Amino acid sequence: MFTTRFGSLNPAGGHHTLTDLHDPPPNRGALGTGAAVTHIEQQTRSAWETYGQHHVKRGTPLPDLDRITWGPGLDGPGDEVLGDLEGLRVLDLGCGTGRHAAHLARANGARVDGVDASHSQIERARVHHPDVPGLRLFHADAVDHLGQAEPYDVIYSVSAVHFFDPHRLFSALAGSLTPGGRLYFTVLHTNSDGHGPSSTLSPRPELLHLAGGGTLTMHMWVLAPDLWESLLTRHGLEVRGVTALDAPDDSNRASYRLFEARRPDD
């Protein structure tokens, strides 16, 4: 999703704190039958489905990747972040069209699962990656999937974790890793308008600009790094590193953070 730009919903770029949505009502729809999907997550899931349908209608090509791109710059960290994956069980959480997952399965001999809540995105993934050895694609709520699947050696997520209620997601993550298992994820830190992270655990609306024109509103947890670190440690994971990933274009003020963590050995 780094070909898109997230911008402030407020034309002046003002701060958005959704304190009235701190404890939104649960929604148990067709997906999300485990830990309840929040109302805000459901809204964002609908927008993400619309995003996928938009690209289906446009016939947007999906060229194969030769490396993972974690941030907005093409010269940033790549596959080396994940270490040796040969023979390991790997999960791409919020895999979208599955390009990263397919690349890792092809290049590393790993058994890679991809999970995404958007039917249109998973169908695009299945059409473009029909016969990749070691690759499996699941249309499901990620938290439900974590609760049902065998533990993974490595879980990674490229710009998807910030769309989940952190309490709902992180409660499931630690138990879904094998002892010593590794977690890697990127989250938005500052949007393209320069609106930085929140110091409170609240979601805010962001505009997703579509190719060809138009926007979608996505609700995201854009949190200060110390909040993400606190969530990780509170749920039994050891933080191993945090890397800043900034947009190379001066006109785009977007910045992401790459977190590396692990489950302690038993």
Contacts in CASP RR format, 6 or more apart in sequence:
PFRMAT RR
TARGET T0000
AUTHOR 0000-0000-0000
METHOD contacts of the structure
MODEL  1
MFTTRFGSLNPAGGHHTLTDLHDPPPNRGALGTGAAVTHIEQQTRSAWET
YGQHHVKRGTPLPDLDRITWGPGLDGPGDEVLGDLEGLRVLDLGCGTGRH
AAHLARANGARVDGVDASHSQIERARVHHPDVPGLRLFHADAVDHLGQAE
PYDVIYSVSAVHFFDPHRLFSALAGSLTPGGRLYFTVLHTNSDGHGPSST
LSPRPELLHLAGGGTLTMHMWVLAPDLWESLLTRHGLEVRGVTALDAPDD
SNRASYRLFEARRPDD
1 158 0 8 1.000
1 159 0 8 1.000
2 69 0 8 1.000
2 71 0 8 1.000
2 72 0 8 1.000
2 73 0 8 1.000
2 159 0 8 1.000
3 211 0 8 1.000
4 208 0 8 1.000
4 209 0 8 1.000
4 210 0 8 1.000
4 211 0 8 1.000
5 191 0 8 1.000
5 192 0 8 1.000
5 208 0 8 1.000
5 209 0 8 1.000
5 252 0 8 1.000
5 254 0 8 1.000
6 188 0 8 1.000
6 191 0 8 1.000
6 192 0 8 1.000
6 206 0 8 1.000
6 207 0 8 1.000
6 208 0 8 1.000
6 209 0 8 1.000
6 218 0 8 1.000
6 220 0 8 1.000
6 254 0 8 1.000
7 191 0 8 1.000
7 192 0 8 1.000
7 193 0 8 1.000
7 195 0 8 1.000
7 206 0 8 1.000
7 207 0 8 1.000
7 209 0 8 1.000
8 14 0 8 1.000
8 16 0 8 1.000
8 191 0 8 1.000
8 193 0 8 1.000
8 194 0 8 1.000
8 195 0 8 1.000
8 206 0 8 1.000
8 207 0 8 1.000
9 16 0 8 1.000
9 204 0 8 1.000
9 205 0 8 1.000
9 206 0 8 1.000
9 207 0 8 1.000
9 217 0 8 1.000
10 16 0 8 1.000
13 193 0 8 1.000
13 194 0 8 1.000
13 195 0 8 1.000
14 195 0 8 1.000
15 195 0 8 1.000
15 198 0 8 1.000
16 195 0 8 1.000
16 204 0 8 1.000
16 205 0 8 1.000
17 198 0 8 1.000
17 200 0 8 1.000
17 202 0 8 1.000
17 204 0 8 1.000
18 40 0 8 1.000
18 202 0 8 1.000
18 203 0 8 1.000
18 204 0 8 1.000
18 205 0 8 1.000
18 219 0 8 1.000
19 200 0 8 1.000
19 202 0 8 1.000
21 39 0 8 1.000
21 40 0 8 1.000
21 202 0 8 1.000
21 203 0 8 1.000
21 219 0 8 1.000
22 201 0 8 1.000
22 202 0 8 1.000
24 38 0 8 1.000
24 39 0 8 1.000
24 40 0 8 1.000
25 38 0 8 1.000
25 39 0 8 1.000
26 36 0 8 1.000
26 37 0 8 1.000
26 38 0 8 1.000
26 39 0 8 1.000
27 36 0 8 1.000
27 37 0 8 1.000
27 38 0 8 1.000
27 39 0 8 1.000
27 41 0 8 1.000
27 42 0 8 1.000
28 34 0 8 1.000
28 36 0 8 1.000
28 37 0 8 1.000
29 37 0 8 1.000
29 42 0 8 1.000
31 37 0 8 1.000
31 45 0 8 1.000
31 117 0 8 1.000
31 139 0 8 1.000
31 140 0 8 1.000
31 141 0 8 1.000
31 144 0 8 1.000
32 140 0 8 1.000
32 141 0 8 1.000
32 143 0 8 1.000
32 144 0 8 1.000
33 141 0 8 1.000
33 144 0 8 1.000
34 141 0 8 1.000
34 143 0 8 1.000
34 144 0 8 1.000
34 147 0 8 1.000
35 143 0 8 1.000
35 144 0 8 1.000
35 168 0 8 1.000
35 171 0 8 1.000
35 172 0 8 1.000
36 168 0 8 1.000
37 45 0 8 1.000
37 141 0 8 1.000
37 143 0 8 1.000
37 168 0 8 1.000
38 165 0 8 1.000
38 168 0 8 1.000
40 165 0 8 1.000
40 203 0 8 1.000
40 219 0 8 1.000
41 163 0 8 1.000
41 164 0 8 1.000
41 165 0 8 1.000
41 168 0 8 1.000
41 219 0 8 1.000
43 217 0 8 1.000
43 219 0 8 1.000
44 163 0 8 1.000
44 218 0 8 1.000
44 219 0 8 1.000
44 220 0 8 1.000
45 117 0 8 1.000
45 118 0 8 1.000
47 208 0 8 1.000
47 216 0 8 1.000
47 217 0 8 1.000
47 218 0 8 1.000
48 117 0 8 1.000
48 118 0 8 1.000
48 121 0 8 1.000
48 163 0 8 1.000
48 218 0 8 1.000
49 117 0 8 1.000
49 118 0 8 1.000
49 119 0 8 1.000
49 120 0 8 1.000
49 121 0 8 1.000
50 216 0 8 1.000
51 118 0 8 1.000
51 121 0 8 1.000
51 208 0 8 1.000
51 210 0 8 1.000
51 216 0 8 1.000
52 118 0 8 1.000
52 120 0 8 1.000
52 121 0 8 1.000
52 124 0 8 1.000
53 120 0 8 1.000
54 210 0 8 1.000
54 211 0 8 1.000
55 120 0 8 1.000
55 124 0 8 1.000
55 211 0 8 1.000
56 120 0 8 1.000
56 123 0 8 1.000
56 124 0 8 1.000
58 211 0 8 1.000
58 212 0 8 1.000
60 211 0 8 1.000
62 97 0 8 1.000
62 99 0 8 1.000
62 124 0 8 1.000
62 128 0 8 1.000
64 99 0 8 1.000
64 102 0 8 1.000
64 103 0 8 1.000
65 99 0 8 1.000
65 100 0 8 1.000
65 102 0 8 1.000
65 103 0 8 1.000
66 103 0 8 1.000
66 107 0 8 1.000
67 78 0 8 1.000
67 79 0 8 1.000
67 103 0 8 1.000
68 78 0 8 1.000
68 79 0 8 1.000
68 81 0 8 1.000
68 82 0 8 1.000
68 100 0 8 1.000
68 103 0 8 1.000
68 104 0 8 1.000
68 158 0 8 1.000
69 76 0 8 1.000
69 78 0 8 1.000
69 158 0 8 1.000
70 76 0 8 1.000
70 77 0 8 1.000
70 78 0 8 1.000
70 81 0 8 1.000
70 158 0 8 1.000
70 186 0 8 1.000
70 245 0 8 1.000
70 256 0 8 1.000
70 258 0 8 1.000
71 158 0 8 1.000
71 159 0 8 1.000
71 186 0 8 1.000
71 245 0 8 1.000
71 256 0 8 1.000
71 258 0 8 1.000
72 245 0 8 1.000
72 246 0 8 1.000
72 247 0 8 1.000
72 248 0 8 1.000
72 252 0 8 1.000
72 254 0 8 1.000
72 256 0 8 1.000
73 245 0 8 1.000
73 247 0 8 1.000
73 248 0 8 1.000
74 248 0 8 1.000
75 248 0 8 1.000
76 245 0 8 1.000
77 243 0 8 1.000
77 245 0 8 1.000
77 258 0 8 1.000
79 104 0 8 1.000
79 107 0 8 1.000
79 108 0 8 1.000
81 184 0 8 1.000
81 258 0 8 1.000
81 260 0 8 1.000
82 90 0 8 1.000
82 104 0 8 1.000
82 154 0 8 1.000
82 156 0 8 1.000
82 182 0 8 1.000
82 184 0 8 1.000
84 108 0 8 1.000
85 104 0 8 1.000
85 108 0 8 1.000
85 109 0 8 1.000
85 110 0 8 1.000
85 154 0 8 1.000
86 108 0 8 1.000
86 109 0 8 1.000
86 110 0 8 1.000
87 109 0 8 1.000
87 110 0 8 1.000
87 111 0 8 1.000
88 110 0 8 1.000
88 111 0 8 1.000
88 153 0 8 1.000
88 154 0 8 1.000
89 110 0 8 1.000
89 111 0 8 1.000
89 113 0 8 1.000
89 150 0 8 1.000
89 151 0 8 1.000
89 152 0 8 1.000
89 153 0 8 1.000
89 154 0 8 1.000
89 178 0 8 1.000
90 101 0 8 1.000
90 104 0 8 1.000
90 110 0 8 1.000
90 111 0 8 1.000
90 112 0 8 1.000
90 113 0 8 1.000
90 152 0 8 1.000
90 153 0 8 1.000
90 154 0 8 1.000
90 155 0 8 1.000
90 156 0 8 1.000
91 112 0 8 1.000
91 113 0 8 1.000
91 114 0 8 1.000
91 115 0 8 1.000
91 145 0 8 1.000
91 146 0 8 1.000
91 149 0 8 1.000
91 152 0 8 1.000
91 154 0 8 1.000
91 155 0 8 1.000
91 156 0 8 1.000
91 176 0 8 1.000
92 98 0 8 1.000
92 100 0 8 1.000
92 101 0 8 1.000
92 104 0 8 1.000
92 112 0 8 1.000
92 113 0 8 1.000
92 114 0 8 1.000
92 115 0 8 1.000
92 156 0 8 1.000
92 157 0 8 1.000
92 158 0 8 1.000
93 114 0 8 1.000
93 115 0 8 1.000
93 142 0 8 1.000
93 146 0 8 1.000
93 155 0 8 1.000
93 156 0 8 1.000
93 157 0 8 1.000
93 160 0 8 1.000
93 161 0 8 1.000
93 185 0 8 1.000
94 114 0 8 1.000
94 115 0 8 1.000
94 116 0 8 1.000
94 117 0 8 1.000
94 142 0 8 1.000
94 157 0 8 1.000
94 160 0 8 1.000
95 101 0 8 1.000
95 114 0 8 1.000
95 115 0 8 1.000
95 116 0 8 1.000
95 121 0 8 1.000
95 122 0 8 1.000
95 125 0 8 1.000
95 137 0 8 1.000
96 116 0 8 1.000
96 118 0 8 1.000
96 121 0 8 1.000
96 122 0 8 1.000
96 124 0 8 1.000
96 125 0 8 1.000
96 160 0 8 1.000
97 121 0 8 1.000
97 124 0 8 1.000
97 125 0 8 1.000
97 128 0 8 1.000
98 114 0 8 1.000
98 116 0 8 1.000
98 125 0 8 1.000
98 128 0 8 1.000
98 129 0 8 1.000
98 137 0 8 1.000
99 125 0 8 1.000
99 128 0 8 1.000
99 129 0 8 1.000
100 156 0 8 1.000
100 158 0 8 1.000
101 112 0 8 1.000
101 113 0 8 1.000
101 114 0 8 1.000
101 125 0 8 1.000
101 129 0 8 1.000
101 135 0 8 1.000
101 137 0 8 1.000
102 112 0 8 1.000
102 125 0 8 1.000
102 128 0 8 1.000
102 129 0 8 1.000
102 132 0 8 1.000
102 135 0 8 1.000
104 110 0 8 1.000
104 112 0 8 1.000
105 111 0 8 1.000
105 112 0 8 1.000
105 132 0 8 1.000
105 133 0 8 1.000
105 134 0 8 1.000
105 135 0 8 1.000
106 132 0 8 1.000
106 133 0 8 1.000
109 133 0 8 1.000
109 134 0 8 1.000
110 134 0 8 1.000
110 154 0 8 1.000
111 134 0 8 1.000
111 136 0 8 1.000
112 134 0 8 1.000
112 135 0 8 1.000
112 136 0 8 1.000
113 135 0 8 1.000
113 136 0 8 1.000
113 137 0 8 1.000
113 138 0 8 1.000
113 145 0 8 1.000
113 149 0 8 1.000
113 152 0 8 1.000
114 125 0 8 1.000
114 135 0 8 1.000
114 136 0 8 1.000
114 137 0 8 1.000
114 138 0 8 1.000
115 137 0 8 1.000
115 138 0 8 1.000
115 139 0 8 1.000
115 140 0 8 1.000
115 142 0 8 1.000
115 145 0 8 1.000
116 122 0 8 1.000
116 125 0 8 1.000
116 137 0 8 1.000
116 138 0 8 1.000
116 139 0 8 1.000
116 140 0 8 1.000
116 142 0 8 1.000
117 139 0 8 1.000
117 140 0 8 1.000
117 141 0 8 1.000
117 142 0 8 1.000
118 139 0 8 1.000
119 139 0 8 1.000
122 137 0 8 1.000
122 138 0 8 1.000
122 139 0 8 1.000
125 137 0 8 1.000
126 137 0 8 1.000
129 135 0 8 1.000
129 137 0 8 1.000
138 145 0 8 1.000
142 160 0 8 1.000
142 164 0 8 1.000
142 169 0 8 1.000
143 164 0 8 1.000
143 168 0 8 1.000
143 169 0 8 1.000
143 172 0 8 1.000
146 172 0 8 1.000
146 173 0 8 1.000
146 175 0 8 1.000
146 176 0 8 1.000
147 172 0 8 1.000
147 176 0 8 1.000
149 176 0 8 1.000
151 175 0 8 1.000
151 176 0 8 1.000
151 177 0 8 1.000
151 178 0 8 1.000
152 176 0 8 1.000
152 177 0 8 1.000
152 178 0 8 1.000
152 181 0 8 1.000
153 177 0 8 1.000
153 178 0 8 1.000
153 181 0 8 1.000
153 182 0 8 1.000
154 181 0 8 1.000
154 182 0 8 1.000
154 183 0 8 1.000
154 184 0 8 1.000
155 173 0 8 1.000
155 176 0 8 1.000
155 177 0 8 1.000
155 182 0 8 1.000
155 183 0 8 1.000
155 184 0 8 1.000
156 183 0 8 1.000
156 184 0 8 1.000
156 185 0 8 1.000
157 184 0 8 1.000
157 185 0 8 1.000
157 186 0 8 1.000
158 185 0 8 1.000
158 186 0 8 1.000
159 186 0 8 1.000
159 187 0 8 1.000
159 188 0 8 1.000
159 256 0 8 1.000
160 185 0 8 1.000
161 169 0 8 1.000
161 185 0 8 1.000
161 186 0 8 1.000
161 187 0 8 1.000
162 187 0 8 1.000
162 188 0 8 1.000
162 220 0 8 1.000
162 221 0 8 1.000
162 222 0 8 1.000
162 223 0 8 1.000
163 218 0 8 1.000
163 219 0 8 1.000
163 220 0 8 1.000
163 221 0 8 1.000
164 221 0 8 1.000
165 203 0 8 1.000
165 221 0 8 1.000
166 201 0 8 1.000
166 221 0 8 1.000
166 223 0 8 1.000
166 231 0 8 1.000
167 231 0 8 1.000
170 231 0 8 1.000
170 232 0 8 1.000
170 234 0 8 1.000
170 235 0 8 1.000
171 235 0 8 1.000
173 183 0 8 1.000
173 235 0 8 1.000
173 237 0 8 1.000
174 235 0 8 1.000
174 236 0 8 1.000
174 237 0 8 1.000
174 263 0 8 1.000
175 263 0 8 1.000
177 183 0 8 1.000
177 237 0 8 1.000
177 262 0 8 1.000
177 263 0 8 1.000
178 263 0 8 1.000
179 263 0 8 1.000
179 264 0 8 1.000
179 265 0 8 1.000
179 266 0 8 1.000
180 262 0 8 1.000
180 263 0 8 1.000
180 264 0 8 1.000
180 265 0 8 1.000
181 262 0 8 1.000
181 263 0 8 1.000
182 260 0 8 1.000
182 261 0 8 1.000
182 262 0 8 1.000
183 232 0 8 1.000
183 237 0 8 1.000
183 259 0 8 1.000
183 260 0 8 1.000
183 261 0 8 1.000
183 262 0 8 1.000
183 263 0 8 1.000
184 258 0 8 1.000
184 259 0 8 1.000
184 260 0 8 1.000
184 261 0 8 1.000
185 258 0 8 1.000
185 259 0 8 1.000
186 245 0 8 1.000
186 256 0 8 1.000
186 257 0 8 1.000
186 258 0 8 1.000
186 259 0 8 1.000
187 221 0 8 1.000
187 222 0 8 1.000
187 223 0 8 1.000
187 228 0 8 1.000
187 256 0 8 1.000
187 257 0 8 1.000
187 259 0 8 1.000
188 206 0 8 1.000
188 220 0 8 1.000
188 222 0 8 1.000
188 254 0 8 1.000
188 255 0 8 1.000
188 256 0 8 1.000
189 196 0 8 1.000
189 197 0 8 1.000
189 222 0 8 1.000
189 225 0 8 1.000
189 244 0 8 1.000
189 255 0 8 1.000
189 256 0 8 1.000
189 257 0 8 1.000
190 196 0 8 1.000
190 197 0 8 1.000
190 253 0 8 1.000
190 254 0 8 1.000
190 255 0 8 1.000
191 206 0 8 1.000
191 222 0 8 1.000
191 253 0 8 1.000
191 254 0 8 1.000
192 247 0 8 1.000
192 252 0 8 1.000
192 253 0 8 1.000
192 254 0 8 1.000
193 253 0 8 1.000
194 253 0 8 1.000
194 254 0 8 1.000
195 222 0 8 1.000
196 222 0 8 1.000
197 222 0 8 1.000
197 223 0 8 1.000
197 224 0 8 1.000
197 225 0 8 1.000
197 227 0 8 1.000
198 204 0 8 1.000
198 221 0 8 1.000
198 222 0 8 1.000
198 223 0 8 1.000
198 224 0 8 1.000
198 227 0 8 1.000
199 224 0 8 1.000
199 227 0 8 1.000
201 221 0 8 1.000
201 223 0 8 1.000
201 227 0 8 1.000
202 221 0 8 1.000
203 219 0 8 1.000
203 220 0 8 1.000
203 221 0 8 1.000
204 219 0 8 1.000
204 220 0 8 1.000
204 222 0 8 1.000
205 217 0 8 1.000
205 218 0 8 1.000
205 219 0 8 1.000
205 220 0 8 1.000
206 217 0 8 1.000
206 218 0 8 1.000
206 219 0 8 1.000
206 220 0 8 1.000
206 222 0 8 1.000
207 215 0 8 1.000
207 216 0 8 1.000
207 217 0 8 1.000
207 218 0 8 1.000
208 215 0 8 1.000
208 216 0 8 1.000
208 217 0 8 1.000
208 218 0 8 1.000
209 215 0 8 1.000
210 216 0 8 1.000
225 242 0 8 1.000
225 257 0 8 1.000
228 242 0 8 1.000
228 257 0 8 1.000
228 259 0 8 1.000
229 239 0 8 1.000
229 242 0 8 1.000
229 259 0 8 1.000
232 238 0 8 1.000
232 239 0 8 1.000
232 259 0 8 1.000
232 261 0 8 1.000
233 239 0 8 1.000
236 263 0 8 1.000
236 264 0 8 1.000
237 261 0 8 1.000
237 262 0 8 1.000
237 263 0 8 1.000
238 261 0 8 1.000
238 262 0 8 1.000
238 263 0 8 1.000
238 264 0 8 1.000
239 259 0 8 1.000
239 260 0 8 1.000
239 261 0 8 1.000
240 260 0 8 1.000
240 261 0 8 1.000
240 262 0 8 1.000
241 259 0 8 1.000
241 260 0 8 1.000
241 261 0 8 1.000
242 257 0 8 1.000
242 258 0 8 1.000
242 259 0 8 1.000
242 260 0 8 1.000
243 257 0 8 1.000
243 258 0 8 1.000
243 260 0 8 1.000
244 255 0 8 1.000
244 256 0 8 1.000
244 257 0 8 1.000
245 255 0 8 1.000
245 256 0 8 1.000
245 257 0 8 1.000
245 258 0 8 1.000
246 254 0 8 1.000
246 255 0 8 1.000
246 256 0 8 1.000
247 253 0 8 1.000
247 254 0 8 1.000
247 255 0 8 1.000
END
